[in-house]
């Protein structure tokens, strides 16, 4: 009899142990899931770091032009300014008042001697600077063509 009882007890204990093992398996499964997702997060961080690096690299800066958010600004910066705009924002400060002996825009007689040098000389002097006048009127970010069109505008206004 006692043998049957201990068999029953054995099955009882065995079922407890089975439940414990199953529970343990579930816990391990949950833990590995958590671990796996933390690995995924690490990968995500890596990817994010990489993307940030790329954003900060100069080649990606140029590619901002393809980003619609930045497109308008980039176009604004890269599109050439008209001669009138360049004149008004850069050249006018000296050439309207004649500051430092600058030939005054609109006074034809102050330009006759200079016009005699030929437009190409006037262009290159405006681009490279002449006497007191700094190269490109001091705004080196202007393109040569922008300076040329500003010269054209000044000459047009000084006829
Ligand atoms: C800081 C004042 C100043 C600014 C700004 C300035 N100029 Fe001048 N510019 C002068 C002076 C001074 C002269 C006369 C220089 C000389 O003959 O020694 C001159 C001369 C010139 C001449 C005649 C050059 C020649 O060969 O006789 C041109 C063309 C000219 N400037 C164009 C421009 C244009 C275009 C800009 C704007 C992009 C500009 N300047 C901005 C001061 C300035």
Boltz pocket constraint, residues with backbone or C-beta under 6 A from the ligand:
constraints:
  - pocket:
      binder: B
      contacts: [[A, 86], [A, 87], [A, 90], [A, 91], [A, 92], [A, 93], [A, 94], [A, 95], [A, 99], [A, 100], [A, 101], [A, 102], [A, 103], [A, 114], [A, 117], [A, 121], [A, 122], [A, 123], [A, 125], [A, 126], [A, 130], [A, 131], [A, 132], [A, 133], [A, 134], [A, 136], [A, 137], [A, 138], [A, 147], [A, 150], [A, 151], [A, 154]]
      max_distance: 6.0
